[in-house]
Amino acid sequence: MSEFDFDLDHLDFDGAEKNTAQKQLAADQLAAEQAAMQDDESDDCAGGACKI
């Protein structure tokens, strides 16, 4: 066996794919919640500079 022969049989690709999908879903939900919170702040201030 050379140094470039890898044994990939012990890796759980299906489990890793499910974990990644769950993490992505959680990140998407958090981003949606943060975007909704930003939309609620309608005080005519853009980028921290309020209109006078």
mmCIF entry with sequence, helices, sheets and N, C-alpha, C, O atoms, coordinates in Angstrom:
data_MODEL
# 
_entry.id   MODEL 
# 
_entity.id                         1 
_entity.type                       polymer 
_entity.pdbx_number_of_molecules   1 
# 
_entity_poly.entity_id                      1 
_entity_poly.type                           'polypeptide(L)' 
_entity_poly.nstd_linkage                   no 
_entity_poly.nstd_monomer                   no 
_entity_poly.pdbx_seq_one_letter_code       MSEFDFDLDHLDFDGAEKNTAQKQLAADQLAAEQAAMQDDESDDCAGGACKI 
_entity_poly.pdbx_seq_one_letter_code_can   MSEFDFDLDHLDFDGAEKNTAQKQLAADQLAAEQAAMQDDESDDCAGGACKI 
_entity_poly.pdbx_strand_id                 A 
# 
loop_
_entity_poly_seq.entity_id 
_entity_poly_seq.num 
_entity_poly_seq.mon_id 
_entity_poly_seq.hetero 
1 1  MET n 
1 2  SER n 
1 3  GLU n 
1 4  PHE n 
1 5  ASP n 
1 6  PHE n 
1 7  ASP n 
1 8  LEU n 
1 9  ASP n 
1 10 HIS n 
1 11 LEU n 
1 12 ASP n 
1 13 PHE n 
1 14 ASP n 
1 15 GLY n 
1 16 ALA n 
1 17 GLU n 
1 18 LYS n 
1 19 ASN n 
1 20 THR n 
1 21 ALA n 
1 22 GLN n 
1 23 LYS n 
1 24 GLN n 
1 25 LEU n 
1 26 ALA n 
1 27 ALA n 
1 28 ASP n 
1 29 GLN n 
1 30 LEU n 
1 31 ALA n 
1 32 ALA n 
1 33 GLU n 
1 34 GLN n 
1 35 ALA n 
1 36 ALA n 
1 37 MET n 
1 38 GLN n 
1 39 ASP n 
1 40 ASP n 
1 41 GLU n 
1 42 SER n 
1 43 ASP n 
1 44 ASP n 
1 45 CYS n 
1 46 ALA n 
1 47 GLY n 
1 48 GLY n 
1 49 ALA n 
1 50 CYS n 
1 51 LYS n 
1 52 ILE n 
# 
_struct_asym.id          A 
_struct_asym.entity_id   1 
# 
_struct_conf.conf_type_id            HELX_P 
_struct_conf.id                      HELX_P1 
_struct_conf.pdbx_PDB_helix_id       AA1 
_struct_conf.beg_label_comp_id       PHE 
_struct_conf.beg_label_asym_id       A 
_struct_conf.beg_label_seq_id        13 
_struct_conf.pdbx_beg_PDB_ins_code   ? 
_struct_conf.end_label_comp_id       ASP 
_struct_conf.end_label_asym_id       A 
_struct_conf.end_label_seq_id        40 
_struct_conf.pdbx_end_PDB_ins_code   ? 
_struct_conf.beg_auth_comp_id        PHE 
_struct_conf.beg_auth_asym_id        A 
_struct_conf.beg_auth_seq_id         13 
_struct_conf.end_auth_comp_id        ASP 
_struct_conf.end_auth_asym_id        A 
_struct_conf.end_auth_seq_id         40 
_struct_conf.pdbx_PDB_helix_class    1 
_struct_conf.details                 ? 
_struct_conf.pdbx_PDB_helix_length   28 
# 
_struct_conf_type.id          HELX_P 
_struct_conf_type.criteria    ? 
_struct_conf_type.reference   ? 
# 
_struct_sheet.id               AA1 
_struct_sheet.type             ? 
_struct_sheet.number_strands   2 
_struct_sheet.details          ? 
# 
_struct_sheet_order.sheet_id     AA1 
_struct_sheet_order.range_id_1   1 
_struct_sheet_order.range_id_2   2 
_struct_sheet_order.offset       ? 
_struct_sheet_order.sense        anti-parallel 
# 
loop_
_struct_sheet_range.sheet_id 
_struct_sheet_range.id 
_struct_sheet_range.beg_label_comp_id 
_struct_sheet_range.beg_label_asym_id 
_struct_sheet_range.beg_label_seq_id 
_struct_sheet_range.pdbx_beg_PDB_ins_code 
_struct_sheet_range.end_label_comp_id 
_struct_sheet_range.end_label_asym_id 
_struct_sheet_range.end_label_seq_id 
_struct_sheet_range.pdbx_end_PDB_ins_code 
_struct_sheet_range.beg_auth_comp_id 
_struct_sheet_range.beg_auth_asym_id 
_struct_sheet_range.beg_auth_seq_id 
_struct_sheet_range.end_auth_comp_id 
_struct_sheet_range.end_auth_asym_id 
_struct_sheet_range.end_auth_seq_id 
AA1 1 CYS A 45 ? ALA A 46 ? CYS A 45 ALA A 46 
AA1 2 ALA A 49 ? CYS A 50 ? ALA A 49 CYS A 50 
# 
loop_
_atom_site.group_PDB 
_atom_site.id 
_atom_site.type_symbol 
_atom_site.label_atom_id 
_atom_site.label_alt_id 
_atom_site.label_comp_id 
_atom_site.label_asym_id 
_atom_site.label_entity_id 
_atom_site.label_seq_id 
_atom_site.pdbx_PDB_ins_code 
_atom_site.Cartn_x 
_atom_site.Cartn_y 
_atom_site.Cartn_z 
_atom_site.occupancy 
_atom_site.B_iso_or_equiv 
_atom_site.pdbx_formal_charge 
_atom_site.auth_seq_id 
_atom_site.auth_comp_id 
_atom_site.auth_asym_id 
_atom_site.auth_atom_id 
_atom_site.pdbx_PDB_model_num 
ATOM 1   N N  . MET A 1 1  ? 0.856   -1.181 0.000  1.00 0.00 ? 1  MET A N  1 
ATOM 2   C CA . MET A 1 1  ? 0.000   0.000  0.000  1.00 0.00 ? 1  MET A CA 1 
ATOM 3   C C  . MET A 1 1  ? 0.900   1.242  0.000  1.00 0.00 ? 1  MET A C  1 
ATOM 4   O O  . MET A 1 1  ? 1.798   1.375  0.832  1.00 0.00 ? 1  MET A O  1 
ATOM 5   N N  . SER A 1 2  ? 0.650   2.115  -0.917 1.00 0.00 ? 2  SER A N  1 
ATOM 6   C CA . SER A 1 2  ? 1.444   3.336  -0.980 1.00 0.00 ? 2  SER A CA 1 
ATOM 7   C C  . SER A 1 2  ? 0.832   4.386  -0.063 1.00 0.00 ? 2  SER A C  1 
ATOM 8   O O  . SER A 1 2  ? -0.256  4.190  0.478  1.00 0.00 ? 2  SER A O  1 
ATOM 9   N N  . GLU A 1 3  ? 1.529   5.491  0.107  1.00 0.00 ? 3  GLU A N  1 
ATOM 10  C CA . GLU A 1 3  ? 1.031   6.548  0.989  1.00 0.00 ? 3  GLU A CA 1 
ATOM 11  C C  . GLU A 1 3  ? -0.204  7.247  0.422  1.00 0.00 ? 3  GLU A C  1 
ATOM 12  O O  . GLU A 1 3  ? -0.867  7.997  1.138  1.00 0.00 ? 3  GLU A O  1 
ATOM 13  N N  . PHE A 1 4  ? -0.522  7.012  -0.847 1.00 0.00 ? 4  PHE A N  1 
ATOM 14  C CA . PHE A 1 4  ? -1.669  7.655  -1.468 1.00 0.00 ? 4  PHE A CA 1 
ATOM 15  C C  . PHE A 1 4  ? -2.908  6.766  -1.492 1.00 0.00 ? 4  PHE A C  1 
ATOM 16  O O  . PHE A 1 4  ? -3.954  7.185  -1.988 1.00 0.00 ? 4  PHE A O  1 
ATOM 17  N N  . ASP A 1 5  ? -2.808  5.547  -0.965 1.00 0.00 ? 5  ASP A N  1 
ATOM 18  C CA . ASP A 1 5  ? -3.966  4.660  -0.881 1.00 0.00 ? 5  ASP A CA 1 
ATOM 19  C C  . ASP A 1 5  ? -4.702  4.948  0.421  1.00 0.00 ? 5  ASP A C  1 
ATOM 20  O O  . ASP A 1 5  ? -4.144  4.803  1.508  1.00 0.00 ? 5  ASP A O  1 
ATOM 21  N N  . PHE A 1 6  ? -5.947  5.352  0.298  1.00 0.00 ? 6  PHE A N  1 
ATOM 22  C CA . PHE A 1 6  ? -6.737  5.709  1.470  1.00 0.00 ? 6  PHE A CA 1 
ATOM 23  C C  . PHE A 1 6  ? -7.860  4.710  1.664  1.00 0.00 ? 6  PHE A C  1 
ATOM 24  O O  . PHE A 1 6  ? -8.454  4.238  0.694  1.00 0.00 ? 6  PHE A O  1 
ATOM 25  N N  . ASP A 1 7  ? -8.150  4.387  2.910  1.00 0.00 ? 7  ASP A N  1 
ATOM 26  C CA . ASP A 1 7  ? -9.260  3.514  3.249  1.00 0.00 ? 7  ASP A CA 1 
ATOM 27  C C  . ASP A 1 7  ? -10.413 4.399  3.705  1.00 0.00 ? 7  ASP A C  1 
ATOM 28  O O  . ASP A 1 7  ? -10.409 4.904  4.827  1.00 0.00 ? 7  ASP A O  1 
ATOM 29  N N  . LEU A 1 8  ? -11.393 4.583  2.836  1.00 0.00 ? 8  LEU A N  1 
ATOM 30  C CA . LEU A 1 8  ? -12.510 5.478  3.130  1.00 0.00 ? 8  LEU A CA 1 
ATOM 31  C C  . LEU A 1 8  ? -13.726 4.737  3.664  1.00 0.00 ? 8  LEU A C  1 
ATOM 32  O O  . LEU A 1 8  ? -14.778 5.343  3.870  1.00 0.00 ? 8  LEU A O  1 
ATOM 33  N N  . ASP A 1 9  ? -13.598 3.427  3.892  1.00 0.00 ? 9  ASP A N  1 
ATOM 34  C CA . ASP A 1 9  ? -14.740 2.629  4.326  1.00 0.00 ? 9  ASP A CA 1 
ATOM 35  C C  . ASP A 1 9  ? -15.225 2.999  5.724  1.00 0.00 ? 9  ASP A C  1 
ATOM 36  O O  . ASP A 1 9  ? -16.399 2.801  6.037  1.00 0.00 ? 9  ASP A O  1 
ATOM 37  N N  . HIS A 1 10 ? -14.355 3.525  6.560  1.00 0.00 ? 10 HIS A N  1 
ATOM 38  C CA . HIS A 1 10 ? -14.733 3.836  7.932  1.00 0.00 ? 10 HIS A CA 1 
ATOM 39  C C  . HIS A 1 10 ? -15.389 5.210  8.078  1.00 0.00 ? 10 HIS A C  1 
ATOM 40  O O  . HIS A 1 10 ? -15.857 5.555  9.163  1.00 0.00 ? 10 HIS A O  1 
ATOM 41  N N  . LEU A 1 11 ? -15.428 5.990  7.009  1.00 0.00 ? 11 LEU A N  1 
ATOM 42  C CA . LEU A 1 11 ? -16.011 7.326  7.080  1.00 0.00 ? 11 LEU A CA 1 
ATOM 43  C C  . LEU A 1 11 ? -17.519 7.266  6.854  1.00 0.00 ? 11 LEU A C  1 
ATOM 44  O O  . LEU A 1 11 ? -18.002 6.469  6.049  1.00 0.00 ? 11 LEU A O  1 
ATOM 45  N N  . ASP A 1 12 ? -18.255 8.109  7.564  1.00 0.00 ? 12 ASP A N  1 
ATOM 46  C CA . ASP A 1 12 ? -19.713 8.137  7.494  1.00 0.00 ? 12 ASP A CA 1 
ATOM 47  C C  . ASP A 1 12 ? -20.143 9.345  6.653  1.00 0.00 ? 12 ASP A C  1 
ATOM 48  O O  . ASP A 1 12 ? -20.436 10.414 7.186  1.00 0.00 ? 12 ASP A O  1 
ATOM 49  N N  . PHE A 1 13 ? -20.174 9.156  5.346  1.00 0.00 ? 13 PHE A N  1 
ATOM 50  C CA . PHE A 1 13 ? -20.523 10.257 4.458  1.00 0.00 ? 13 PHE A CA 1 
ATOM 51  C C  . PHE A 1 13 ? -21.994 10.648 4.588  1.00 0.00 ? 13 PHE A C  1 
ATOM 52  O O  . PHE A 1 13 ? -22.328 11.830 4.519  1.00 0.00 ? 13 PHE A O  1 
ATOM 53  N N  . ASP A 1 14 ? -22.871 9.664  4.775  1.00 0.00 ? 14 ASP A N  1 
ATOM 54  C CA . ASP A 1 14 ? -24.302 9.961  4.913  1.00 0.00 ? 14 ASP A CA 1 
ATOM 55  C C  . ASP A 1 14 ? -24.570 10.761 6.181  1.00 0.00 ? 14 ASP A C  1 
ATOM 56  O O  . ASP A 1 14 ? -25.341 11.720 6.163  1.00 0.00 ? 14 ASP A O  1 
ATOM 57  N N  . GLY A 1 15 ? -23.937 10.368 7.278  1.00 0.00 ? 15 GLY A N  1 
ATOM 58  C CA . GLY A 1 15 ? -24.111 11.094 8.535  1.00 0.00 ? 15 GLY A CA 1 
ATOM 59  C C  . GLY A 1 15 ? -23.572 12.510 8.434  1.00 0.00 ? 15 GLY A C  1 
ATOM 60  O O  . GLY A 1 15 ? -24.181 13.450 8.944  1.00 0.00 ? 15 GLY A O  1 
ATOM 61  N N  . ALA A 1 16 ? -22.446 12.662 7.786  1.00 0.00 ? 16 ALA A N  1 
ATOM 62  C CA . ALA A 1 16 ? -21.857 13.986 7.620  1.00 0.00 ? 16 ALA A CA 1 
ATOM 63  C C  . ALA A 1 16 ? -22.753 14.867 6.755  1.00 0.00 ? 16 ALA A C  1 
ATOM 64  O O  . ALA A 1 16 ? -22.896 16.062 7.017  1.00 0.00 ? 16 ALA A O  1 
ATOM 65  N N  . GLU A 1 17 ? -23.350 14.280 5.735  1.00 0.00 ? 17 GLU A N  1 
ATOM 66  C CA . GLU A 1 17 ? -24.243 15.047 4.861  1.00 0.00 ? 17 GLU A CA 1 
ATOM 67  C C  . GLU A 1 17 ? -25.477 15.515 5.628  1.00 0.00 ? 17 GLU A C  1 
ATOM 68  O O  . GLU A 1 17 ? -25.925 16.648 5.452  1.00 0.00 ? 17 GLU A O  1 
ATOM 69  N N  . LYS A 1 18 ? -26.031 14.640 6.486  1.00 0.00 ? 18 LYS A N  1 
ATOM 70  C CA . LYS A 1 18 ? -27.194 15.018 7.285  1.00 0.00 ? 18 LYS A CA 1 
ATOM 71  C C  . LYS A 1 18 ? -26.832 16.124 8.273  1.00 0.00 ? 18 LYS A C  1 
ATOM 72  O O  . LYS A 1 18 ? -27.595 17.075 8.443  1.00 0.00 ? 18 LYS A O  1 
ATOM 73  N N  . ASN A 1 19 ? -25.677 16.007 8.924  1.00 0.00 ? 19 ASN A N  1 
ATOM 74  C CA . ASN A 1 19 ? -25.250 17.028 9.888  1.00 0.00 ? 19 ASN A CA 1 
ATOM 75  C C  . ASN A 1 19 ? -25.055 18.370 9.194  1.00 0.00 ? 19 ASN A C  1 
ATOM 76  O O  . ASN A 1 19 ? -25.431 19.412 9.730  1.00 0.00 ? 19 ASN A O  1 
ATOM 77  N N  . THR A 1 20 ? -24.475 18.343 8.020  1.00 0.00 ? 20 THR A N  1 
ATOM 78  C CA . THR A 1 20 ? -24.247 19.577 7.268  1.00 0.00 ? 20 THR A CA 1 
ATOM 79  C C  . THR A 1 20 ? -25.583 20.207 6.869  1.00 0.00 ? 20 THR A C  1 
ATOM 80  O O  . THR A 1 20 ? -25.743 21.425 6.943  1.00 0.00 ? 20 THR A O  1 
ATOM 81  N N  . ALA A 1 21 ? -26.528 19.390 6.453  1.00 0.00 ? 21 ALA A N  1 
ATOM 82  C CA . ALA A 1 21 ? -27.845 19.908 6.066  1.00 0.00 ? 21 ALA A CA 1 
ATOM 83  C C  . ALA A 1 21 ? -28.550 20.530 7.276  1.00 0.00 ? 21 ALA A C  1 
ATOM 84  O O  . ALA A 1 21 ? -29.191 21.574 7.153  1.00 0.00 ? 21 ALA A O  1 
ATOM 85  N N  . GLN A 1 22 ? -28.431 19.891 8.440  1.00 0.00 ? 22 GLN A N  1 
ATOM 86  C CA . GLN A 1 22 ? -29.057 20.437 9.641  1.00 0.00 ? 22 GLN A CA 1 
ATOM 87  C C  . GLN A 1 22 ? -28.407 21.757 10.047 1.00 0.00 ? 22 GLN A C  1 
ATOM 88  O O  . GLN A 1 22 ? -29.102 22.697 10.431 1.00 0.00 ? 22 GLN A O  1 
ATOM 89  N N  . LYS A 1 23 ? -27.090 21.831 9.966  1.00 0.00 ? 23 LYS A N  1 
ATOM 90  C CA . LYS A 1 23 ? -26.392 23.064 10.317 1.00 0.00 ? 23 LYS A CA 1 
ATOM 91  C C  . LYS A 1 23 ? -26.758 24.186 9.350  1.00 0.00 ? 23 LYS A C  1 
ATOM 92  O O  . LYS A 1 23 ? -26.920 25.333 9.765  1.00 0.00 ? 23 LYS A O  1 
ATOM 93  N N  . GLN A 1 24 ? -26.889 23.862 8.062  1.00 0.00 ? 24 GLN A N  1 
ATOM 94  C CA . GLN A 1 24 ? -27.257 24.869 7.065  1.00 0.00 ? 24 GLN A CA 1 
ATOM 95  C C  . GLN A 1 24 ? -28.669 25.373 7.309  1.00 0.00 ? 24 GLN A C  1 
ATOM 96  O O  . GLN A 1 24 ? -28.933 26.569 7.184  1.00 0.00 ? 24 GLN A O  1 
ATOM 97  N N  . LEU A 1 25 ? -29.583 24.467 7.657  1.00 0.00 ? 25 LEU A N  1 
ATOM 98  C CA . LEU A 1 25 ? -30.962 24.861 7.944  1.00 0.00 ? 25 LEU A CA 1 
ATOM 99  C C  . LEU A 1 25 ? -31.008 25.783 9.158  1.00 0.00 ? 25 LEU A C  1 
ATOM 100 O O  . LEU A 1 25 ? -31.726 26.783 9.156  1.00 0.00 ? 25 LEU A O  1 
ATOM 101 N N  . ALA A 1 26 ? -30.243 25.445 10.193 1.00 0.00 ? 26 ALA A N  1 
ATOM 102 C CA . ALA A 1 26 ? -30.208 26.285 11.399 1.00 0.00 ? 26 ALA A CA 1 
ATOM 103 C C  . ALA A 1 26 ? -29.617 27.657 11.081 1.00 0.00 ? 26 ALA A C  1 
ATOM 104 O O  . ALA A 1 26 ? -30.098 28.672 11.584 1.00 0.00 ? 26 ALA A O  1 
ATOM 105 N N  . ALA A 1 27 ? -28.586 27.690 10.253 1.00 0.00 ? 27 ALA A N  1 
ATOM 106 C CA . ALA A 1 27 ? -27.970 28.967 9.871  1.00 0.00 ? 27 ALA A CA 1 
ATOM 107 C C  . ALA A 1 27 ? -28.945 29.802 9.039  1.00 0.00 ? 27 ALA A C  1 
ATOM 108 O O  . ALA A 1 27 ? -29.019 31.019 9.207  1.00 0.00 ? 27 ALA A O  1 
ATOM 109 N N  . ASP A 1 28 ? -29.686 29.158 8.152  1.00 0.00 ? 28 ASP A N  1 
ATOM 110 C CA . ASP A 1 28 ? -30.678 29.873 7.344  1.00 0.00 ? 28 ASP A CA 1 
ATOM 111 C C  . ASP A 1 28 ? -31.784 30.453 8.216  1.00 0.00 ? 28 ASP A C  1 
ATOM 112 O O  . ASP A 1 28 ? -32.234 31.576 7.988  1.00 0.00 ? 28 ASP A O  1 
ATOM 113 N N  . GLN A 1 29 ? -32.225 29.685 9.223  1.00 0.00 ? 29 GLN A N  1 
ATOM 114 C CA . GLN A 1 29 ? -33.266 30.171 10.123 1.00 0.00 ? 29 GLN A CA 1 
ATOM 115 C C  . GLN A 1 29 ? -32.764 31.357 10.936 1.00 0.00 ? 29 GLN A C  1 
ATOM 116 O O  . GLN A 1 29 ? -33.489 32.337 11.111 1.00 0.00 ? 29 GLN A O  1 
ATOM 117 N N  . LEU A 1 30 ? -31.544 31.281 11.430 1.00 0.00 ? 30 LEU A N  1 
ATOM 118 C CA . LEU A 1 30 ? -30.970 32.380 12.198 1.00 0.00 ? 30 LEU A CA 1 
ATOM 119 C C  . LEU A 1 30 ? -30.842 33.630 11.330 1.00 0.00 ? 30 LEU A C  1 
ATOM 120 O O  . LEU A 1 30 ? -31.142 34.734 11.785 1.00 0.00 ? 30 LEU A O  1 
ATOM 121 N N  . ALA A 1 31 ? -30.401 33.461 10.090 1.00 0.00 ? 31 ALA A N  1 
ATOM 122 C CA . ALA A 1 31 ? -30.276 34.601 9.185  1.00 0.00 ? 31 ALA A CA 1 
ATOM 123 C C  . ALA A 1 31 ? -31.636 35.226 8.898  1.00 0.00 ? 31 ALA A C  1 
ATOM 124 O O  . ALA A 1 31 ? -31.749 36.448 8.809  1.00 0.00 ? 31 ALA A O  1 
ATOM 125 N N  . ALA A 1 32 ? -32.666 34.399 8.751  1.00 0.00 ? 32 ALA A N  1 
ATOM 126 C CA . ALA A 1 32 ? -34.014 34.917 8.499  1.00 0.00 ? 32 ALA A CA 1 
ATOM 127 C C  . ALA A 1 32 ? -34.519 35.694 9.716  1.00 0.00 ? 32 ALA A C  1 
ATOM 128 O O  . ALA A 1 32 ? -35.146 36.744 9.572  1.00 0.00 ? 32 ALA A O  1 
ATOM 129 N N  . GLU A 1 33 ? -34.240 35.167 10.923 1.00 0.00 ? 33 GLU A N  1 
ATOM 130 C CA . GLU A 1 33 ? -34.669 35.873 12.132 1.00 0.00 ? 33 GLU A CA 1 
ATOM 131 C C  . GLU A 1 33 ? -33.955 37.215 12.261 1.00 0.00 ? 33 GLU A C  1 
ATOM 132 O O  . GLU A 1 33 ? -34.575 38.215 12.624 1.00 0.00 ? 33 GLU A O  1 
ATOM 133 N N  . GLN A 1 34 ? -32.681 37.240 11.973 1.00 0.00 ? 34 GLN A N  1 
ATOM 134 C CA . GLN A 1 34 ? -31.917 38.488 12.068 1.00 0.00 ? 34 GLN A CA 1 
ATOM 135 C C  . GLN A 1 34 ? -32.389 39.492 11.016 1.00 0.00 ? 34 GLN A C  1 
ATOM 136 O O  . GLN A 1 34 ? -32.464 40.691 11.287 1.00 0.00 ? 34 GLN A O  1 
ATOM 137 N N  . ALA A 1 35 ? -32.704 39.007 9.828  1.00 0.00 ? 35 ALA A N  1 
ATOM 138 C CA . ALA A 1 35 ? -33.200 39.903 8.782  1.00 0.00 ? 35 ALA A CA 1 
ATOM 139 C C  . ALA A 1 35 ? -34.555 40.474 9.177  1.00 0.00 ? 35 ALA A C  1 
ATOM 140 O O  . ALA A 1 35 ? -34.831 41.646 8.918  1.00 0.00 ? 35 ALA A O  1 
ATOM 141 N N  . ALA A 1 36 ? -35.403 39.663 9.800  1.00 0.00 ? 36 ALA A N  1 
ATOM 142 C CA . ALA A 1 36 ? -36.712 40.144 10.238 1.00 0.00 ? 36 ALA A CA 1 
ATOM 143 C C  . ALA A 1 36 ? -36.555 41.190 11.327 1.00 0.00 ? 36 ALA A C  1 
ATOM 144 O O  . ALA A 1 36 ? -37.304 42.167 11.358 1.00 0.00 ? 36 ALA A O  1 
ATOM 145 N N  . MET A 1 37 ? -35.596 41.001 12.217 1.00 0.00 ? 37 MET A N  1 
ATOM 146 C CA . MET A 1 37 ? -35.369 41.977 13.278 1.00 0.00 ? 37 MET A CA 1 
ATOM 147 C C  . MET A 1 37 ? -34.880 43.293 12.696 1.00 0.00 ? 37 MET A C  1 
ATOM 148 O O  . MET A 1 37 ? -35.249 44.357 13.193 1.00 0.00 ? 37 MET A O  1 
ATOM 149 N N  . GLN A 1 38 ? -34.065 43.246 11.665 1.00 0.00 ? 38 GLN A N  1 
ATOM 150 C CA . GLN A 1 38 ? -33.561 44.477 11.056 1.00 0.00 ? 38 GLN A CA 1 
ATOM 151 C C  . GLN A 1 38 ? -34.668 45.213 10.316 1.00 0.00 ? 38 GLN A C  1 
ATOM 152 O O  . GLN A 1 38 ? -34.680 46.443 10.269 1.00 0.00 ? 38 GLN A O  1 
ATOM 153 N N  . ASP A 1 39 ? -35.594 44.461 9.740  1.00 0.00 ? 39 ASP A N  1 
ATOM 154 C CA . ASP A 1 39 ? -36.705 45.092 9.025  1.00 0.00 ? 39 ASP A CA 1 
ATOM 155 C C  . ASP A 1 39 ? -37.634 45.824 9.985  1.00 0.00 ? 39 ASP A C  1 
ATOM 156 O O  . ASP A 1 39 ? -38.283 46.793 9.592  1.00 0.00 ? 39 ASP A O  1 
ATOM 157 N N  . ASP A 1 40 ? -37.707 45.377 11.236 1.00 0.00 ? 40 ASP A N  1 
ATOM 158 C CA . ASP A 1 40 ? -38.587 46.005 12.219 1.00 0.00 ? 40 ASP A CA 1 
ATOM 159 C C  . ASP A 1 40 ? -38.078 47.368 12.673 1.00 0.00 ? 40 ASP A C  1 
ATOM 160 O O  . ASP A 1 40 ? -38.849 48.168 13.202 1.00 0.00 ? 40 ASP A O  1 
ATOM 161 N N  . GLU A 1 41 ? -36.818 47.637 12.477 1.00 0.00 ? 41 GLU A N  1 
ATOM 162 C CA . GLU A 1 41 ? -36.231 48.901 12.921 1.00 0.00 ? 41 GLU A CA 1 
ATOM 163 C C  . GLU A 1 41 ? -36.407 49.967 11.845 1.00 0.00 ? 41 GLU A C  1 
ATOM 164 O O  . GLU A 1 41 ? -35.460 50.283 11.125 1.00 0.00 ? 41 GLU A O  1 
ATOM 165 N N  . SER A 1 42 ? -37.590 50.514 11.732 1.00 0.00 ? 42 SER A N  1 
ATOM 166 C CA . SER A 1 42 ? -37.871 51.522 10.714 1.00 0.00 ? 42 SER A CA 1 
ATOM 167 C C  . SER A 1 42 ? -37.901 52.901 11.367 1.00 0.00 ? 42 SER A C  1 
ATOM 168 O O  . SER A 1 42 ? -38.966 53.500 11.513 1.00 0.00 ? 42 SER A O  1 
ATOM 169 N N  . ASP A 1 43 ? -36.742 53.398 11.753 1.00 0.00 ? 43 ASP A N  1 
ATOM 170 C CA . ASP A 1 43 ? -36.663 54.700 12.419 1.00 0.00 ? 43 ASP A CA 1 
ATOM 171 C C  . ASP A 1 43 ? -35.980 55.742 11.521 1.00 0.00 ? 43 ASP A C  1 
ATOM 172 O O  . ASP A 1 43 ? -35.456 56.739 12.018 1.00 0.00 ? 43 ASP A O  1 
ATOM 173 N N  . ASP A 1 44 ? -35.985 55.514 10.220 1.00 0.00 ? 44 ASP A N  1 
ATOM 174 C CA . ASP A 1 44 ? -35.396 56.422 9.232  1.00 0.00 ? 44 ASP A CA 1 
ATOM 175 C C  . ASP A 1 44 ? -33.899 56.638 9.461  1.00 0.00 ? 44 ASP A C  1 
ATOM 176 O O  . ASP A 1 44 ? -33.357 57.677 9.084  1.00 0.00 ? 44 ASP A O  1 
ATOM 177 N N  . CYS A 1 45 ? -33.241 55.673 10.069 1.00 0.00 ? 45 CYS A N  1 
ATOM 178 C CA . CYS A 1 45 ? -31.788 55.736 10.222 1.00 0.00 ? 45 CYS A CA 1 
ATOM 179 C C  . CYS A 1 45 ? -31.165 54.746 9.261  1.00 0.00 ? 45 CYS A C  1 
ATOM 180 O O  . CYS A 1 45 ? -31.470 53.554 9.302  1.00 0.00 ? 45 CYS A O  1 
ATOM 181 N N  . ALA A 1 46 ? -30.300 55.232 8.402  1.00 0.00 ? 46 ALA A N  1 
ATOM 182 C CA . ALA A 1 46 ? -29.647 54.364 7.437  1.00 0.00 ? 46 ALA A CA 1 
ATOM 183 C C  . ALA A 1 46 ? -28.168 54.283 7.757  1.00 0.00 ? 46 ALA A C  1 
ATOM 184 O O  . ALA A 1 46 ? -27.462 55.291 7.707  1.00 0.00 ? 46 ALA A O  1 
ATOM 185 N N  . GLY A 1 47 ? -27.698 53.099 8.082  1.00 0.00 ? 47 GLY A N  1 
ATOM 186 C CA . GLY A 1 47 ? -26.284 52.909 8.370  1.00 0.00 ? 47 GLY A CA 1 
ATOM 187 C C  . GLY A 1 47 ? -25.821 53.658 9.600  1.00 0.00 ? 47 GLY A C  1 
ATOM 188 O O  . GLY A 1 47 ? -24.641 53.995 9.702  1.00 0.00 ? 47 GLY A O  1 
ATOM 189 N N  . GLY A 1 48 ? -26.699 53.926 10.523 1.00 0.00 ? 48 GLY A N  1 
ATOM 190 C CA . GLY A 1 48 ? -26.327 54.616 11.753 1.00 0.00 ? 48 GLY A CA 1 
ATOM 191 C C  . GLY A 1 48 ? -26.438 56.117 11.672 1.00 0.00 ? 48 GLY A C  1 
ATOM 192 O O  . GLY A 1 48 ? -26.286 56.799 12.686 1.00 0.00 ? 48 GLY A O  1 
ATOM 193 N N  . ALA A 1 49 ? -26.698 56.651 10.495 1.00 0.00 ? 49 ALA A N  1 
ATOM 194 C CA . ALA A 1 49 ? -26.826 58.110 10.351 1.00 0.00 ? 49 ALA A CA 1 
ATOM 195 C C  . ALA A 1 49 ? -28.304 58.459 10.252 1.00 0.00 ? 49 ALA A C  1 
ATOM 196 O O  . ALA A 1 49 ? -28.945 58.162 9.244  1.00 0.00 ? 49 ALA A O  1 
ATOM 197 N N  . CYS A 1 50 ? -28.849 59.086 11.286 1.00 0.00 ? 50 CYS A N  1 
ATOM 198 C CA . CYS A 1 50 ? -30.261 59.424 11.308 1.00 0.00 ? 50 CYS A CA 1 
ATOM 199 C C  . CYS A 1 50 ? -30.527 60.740 10.588 1.00 0.00 ? 50 CYS A C  1 
ATOM 200 O O  . CYS A 1 50 ? -29.740 61.685 10.649 1.00 0.00 ? 50 CYS A O  1 
ATOM 201 N N  . LYS A 1 51 ? -31.646 60.763 9.917  1.00 0.00 ? 51 LYS A N  1 
ATOM 202 C CA . LYS A 1 51 ? -32.044 61.990 9.216  1.00 0.00 ? 51 LYS A CA 1 
ATOM 203 C C  . LYS A 1 51 ? -32.587 62.985 10.222 1.00 0.00 ? 51 LYS A C  1 
ATOM 204 O O  . LYS A 1 51 ? -33.314 62.621 11.147 1.00 0.00 ? 51 LYS A O  1 
ATOM 205 N N  . ILE A 1 52 ? -32.235 64.212 10.037 1.00 0.00 ? 52 ILE A N  1 
ATOM 206 C CA . ILE A 1 52 ? -32.700 65.262 10.952 1.00 0.00 ? 52 ILE A CA 1 
ATOM 207 C C  . ILE A 1 52 ? -33.762 66.094 10.264 1.00 0.00 ? 52 ILE A C  1 
ATOM 208 O O  . ILE A 1 52 ? -34.290 67.035 10.857 1.00 0.00 ? 52 ILE A O  1 
# 
